[in-house]
Amino acid sequence: MELILREDIDKLGQRGDLVKVASGYGRNFLLPRKLAVVATPSNKKIVEQERQSHLKREAKEVAGATELGKMMASVEVTIAQKAGENDQLFGSVTASDIAVALEKMGYTIDRRKVHLDEPIKTIGDFKAAIRLHRDVTVEIPVHVVKEDA
């Protein structure tokens, strides 16, 4: 069965690609979820127009994310947490803590876009990657300090 993809699908293809799939996969998964359409000449024209508008919108999003990345290049986040002996934190600093700290600074970033290798459990200086777009990632320094009791 030949289909035209309407969305990017891992291990199958990109938006607008003409793919050949098993008829059961197309009929039971791709078509009901509107991830693909049957490859007819009229559908090919429609999908090509959608792909062109998607490319324009994507270019605008990349430009906006790049601009925001330039603004965030000088941002440093400082988080105060309660700590015990040997500078071990009671709890940990997570991506949502960093997102909240960024929001207090005026940047609205979803916590799912903040990437830490693992939650921060000690006092010190760390790096957090902020994925603003698929192609735009900014690393910001995160300083974890001891909270005054």
C-alpha positions in Angstrom: 0.0 0.0 0.0 1.4 3.4 -1.0 0.8 6.3 1.4 1.9 9.9 1.8 3.0 10.8 5.3 1.4 13.8 6.9 3.7 13.7 10.0 7.3 12.7 10.7 7.3 9.0 11.8 10.4 7.4 13.3 11.9 4.7 11.2 9.4 5.3 8.4 9.9 8.7 6.9 9.5 12.5 7.0 6.4 14.6 6.4 5.4 14.5 2.7 7.4 11.3 1.8 5.8 8.6 -0.4 6.2 5.3 1.5 5.2 1.7 0.8 3.8 -0.1 3.9 2.0 -3.3 4.7 -1.7 -2.8 4.0 -2.6 -3.7 7.6 -0.2 -1.1 9.1 -1.6 1.5 6.8 -5.3 0.7 7.2 -5.2 0.0 11.0 -2.6 2.5 12.3 -1.6 5.3 9.9 -4.9 6.1 8.2 -7.2 6.2 11.3 -4.7 8.4 13.2 -4.4 10.8 10.2 -0.7 10.2 10.0 -0.9 9.4 6.3 -3.2 9.6 3.3 -3.6 7.3 0.3 -1.3 8.2 -2.5 -3.6 9.6 -5.2 -2.6 12.4 -7.6 -5.0 14.9 -5.9 -3.6 14.0 -2.5 -0.1 14.4 -3.7 -0.8 18.0 -4.7 -2.6 18.8 -1.4 0.3 17.3 0.7 2.9 19.2 -1.4 1.0 22.5 -0.6 0.9 21.5 3.1 4.6 20.7 3.1 5.5 24.1 1.6 3.4 25.9 4.3 5.0 23.6 7.0 8.5 24.6 5.8 7.7 28.3 6.0 6.3 27.8 9.5 9.3 25.7 10.5 11.6 28.5 9.3 9.8 31.1 11.5 10.0 28.8 14.5 13.7 28.2 14.1 14.3 32.0 13.7 12.3 32.6 16.9 14.1 29.9 18.8 17.5 31.2 17.6 16.6 34.7 18.8 15.5 33.4 22.2 18.8 31.3 22.4 20.8 34.5 21.8 18.9 36.2 24.6 19.4 33.2 27.0 23.1 32.8 26.3 24.0 35.1 29.2 21.4 33.7 31.7 22.6 32.1 34.9 20.2 30.3 37.2 20.9 30.2 41.0 18.8 27.9 43.1 18.9 27.8 46.9 18.2 24.4 48.5 18.5 23.0 52.0 21.7 21.0 52.4 23.1 18.7 55.1 26.6 17.5 55.8 29.1 17.2 52.9 27.0 19.6 50.8 24.4 16.9 50.1 20.9 18.3 49.3 17.7 17.3 51.0 15.9 16.2 47.9 17.3 17.3 44.5 17.1 20.0 41.9 15.2 18.8 38.8 14.3 20.2 35.4 11.0 21.6 36.8 12.9 23.6 39.5 15.1 25.1 36.7 12.0 25.9 34.6 10.4 27.7 37.6 13.6 29.7 38.2 13.7 30.7 34.5 10.1 31.7 34.7 10.9 34.0 37.7 13.5 35.6 35.4 10.9 36.2 32.7 11.5 33.2 30.4 8.6 30.8 29.9 10.2 27.5 29.3 8.4 24.2 29.5 10.1 21.8 32.0 10.2 19.1 29.3 12.6 21.2 27.3 15.1 21.4 30.2 17.5 18.5 30.0 19.6 17.3 32.9 21.7 14.1 32.7 20.4 13.3 36.2 18.9 15.3 39.0 21.3 17.5 40.9 21.9 16.2 44.4 24.9 18.3 45.6 25.8 22.0 45.9 27.9 23.3 43.1 27.9 24.6 39.5 26.3 22.5 36.8 25.1 22.9 33.1 21.6 22.4 31.9 20.6 22.1 28.3 17.5 24.0 27.2 16.1 22.6 23.9 14.3 25.5 22.4 13.7 23.8 19.1 14.8 20.5 17.4 17.8 22.4 15.9 18.4 25.0 18.7 19.8 24.0 22.1 21.3 26.4 24.7 23.4 25.4 27.7 23.0 27.6 30.8 24.9 27.4 34.0 23.0 26.4 37.1 24.4 27.3 40.5 23.1 25.4 43.4 23.8 27.1 46.8 23.0 26.3 50.4 19.8 27.9 51.7 20.2 30.1 54.8 18.2 28.6 57.6 
